[in-house]
Amino acid sequence: MKRMTIKGFKLGWDSSKLLPSYVGLYERLDKIENILGDDYDLDRLTELVKVDRKEQEYMNIDEAIEHAKEISVTCENNKCALEHSQLAEWLIQLKSLKSIISDNQDIIQLKNLINADKEGKCVILPVKIGDFVYMPLLGKILRLEIVEINAKNYIPVFKAGNAGLVFSFNEDDIGKGVFLTREEAEQALKERKQNEKIK
């Protein structure tokens, strides 16, 4: 494409008062054409810009994992293959961490939690306040809401209630007298009834 601006030509002051946006456009185009030269291929330039933009797009983590695995298999250099294999493993671990941590969660909070767990300061509870548990009682299944969680001698004690009835239990009772799902409670009730028939 032939140059659209005149090399070295400057628009006069009067024309800038009339069409200030065109003056700025002309000056910008003049600077670009000074870089490109007097004769350039606009179509080729457009393709180069598209390729450059595509190359600037970053891989997502799955693409990066696959890329590292592919290089580890195709690389002829043993050290290169081992390094890319290790990189793929690290990226898989990073992906696992990203699935646990939301974007807005503080990484320092996670570090503190991990350190507290290492020091034995963390307890993972099977239920939280507001969850429901199921208890077979007198041939029926009671649906009880967890209303309180306390600790007695470092052992969590749960209080669950329904319609004025409140029951206390600890973690050892889960799966024996208290169940996390209705299906488990129904199965336990069924087994109790069968055991009573045998006796």
N, C-alpha and C positions, 0 to 999 in steps of 0.2 A: 504494500500500500504506500502510496506517495504521501509525503509529509503534508499535513493539513494546515500547519502554522508556518509562518514565514520566519526563518531563522534570524534571530537578532532583532526582529521587529517588536516594538513596544506600542501598545495602544496608548493614545493620548489621554490627557487628563479629562478633556471634554467628553469623550466617549464613556469614561467610567462614571460620569454623573448620569448619563442616560441609561446605561445598562450595566450596573455594577456587578450583577451576577454573571453576565457574559464575560466581563473582563477577567474575573476570577477563574472562570472556566477556561478561557483562552490561555491564561498564564499557566494554569495547571497542565493543560494539554501540551503547551510549548515545552514545559519541563520534562514531561514524559517522553515527548518526541526527541528531545535532546539526548535522553538516555538510550532510546531505541535506535536512533540514527535516522538518516534521510529516507531510507526505503526499508520497510519492514512488512512481514506477513502477519496481518491481523488475526487470521484464522489460526495460524500456528501459535501465536501469542495466547489466544483464547484457550487452546488445548493445553498449553504449558501451565496456565493459571489453574485450570481444572485439575490437572495432575498434581500440581503443587498443593492445592487445597485437599485433595484426597489423601496425599501423603502425610498431611498434617493432622488428619483424623487419628485419634488414638484408639488402640485396641481396647475392647472391654476385657474383663478378667478372664472370661472363658476363652476368648481368642488368644490371649497371652499364654494361658496354660497350654492350649493346643499347639501354639507356635513353639513354645519351649520344648514340648514333647517331640514335635516333629524334628526340630534341630538336633535333639539328643539322639534320635534314631539315624538321621541322615548325615550327621557330622562325621567326617573321616578322622578327625583328631580326637583321640580318646579323652583328653582333658576337657575339650570343648563339649563332648557328649556328656561327660559326668557333670560338668557345671550346669548345663541346660537341664539335665535330669533333676539336679538339686533345685534349680530355679523353679521348675514345674511343681515340685513338692512344696516349696515355700509359698508359691502362688495358691496352691490348693488349700494350705493352712490359712492364708490370708482370706481367701474366699469364705472359709468356715467361720473365721472371726467376724467378717463383715455381715454374715447372716445372723450372728448373735447380737452384734452391736448395731443399734440404729444410728443413723448419721448424726443425730443431735446428742447422742449419749457421750458423756465425758470419758475419755480413755483413762484418765486418772482415777475415776470412780471404779472402773473395771480393775485397774491395778490394785487399788485398795481392797477390793473384794477378793481378789486372788490371794493377796498377802494374808488377809484375815482368815481365809479358808486354810491356807498352809499352817497358820498358827492355831488352828482348831477353834476359831471364834465363830464359824458359820454353821448354821443348822438349816438343812433344806427340809421344809415342812411339806407333808403330803397334801395339805389343804390350806386354804386361807379363809379369813372371815368372809362370809357371804356364800361360800361353796356349800354344796349339799352332800350329805352322806346318807347311807341307807342302813336301817337296822331291822333285822327280823325280830318280831316280838309278838307273842301270843297268836301265832299263825298268820300274821300280817307283816307287811313291809312298811316301816315308818320312814318318811322322808324328813330328815332333820337338817336344819341350817346351822352352819358353824357361826356361833355368836361371840365366842371369846377364845383366846389362846393365851395360856399362861405357862410358866415354867416352874416345876417343882423339883428341886435338886438337879437342875440342868436338864430335866426331861420335860418336853412339851406336853401340856395337858390341854385337851380340847373340850369345849363345851358346845353342845349342839342341841337345838330345841325346835319344838313344833307345838303350837296351840297350848302353851303353858307348860309343857313337859320339857325338862332340860336334863340331858344326860352328859356325864363327863367320861372321857376315855383318853387313853394315851396311844402312842403310835403302835405299840405292840398289839392293841386290840383290833387294828385295821386288818381285815382279811380273816378275822375270827368271829367277832361279834358286831363289828361295824364295817361297812363296805363302801367303796368309792363309787360303785355303779349299782343301779337297780338290778341289773342282770346277775351280778355276783351275789347280791342279797337273796334274790329269788332262788338261785342255785343252792345256796347254803340252807335256806328254808326247806327246799325240796329234800336235801340230804338229811336234814334233821327229822323230817316226817318219815322218811324211809327207815332211819335208824330206830325211831320209836316203834314202828310196826314190827321190826325184827325182834325187839325186846319183848 
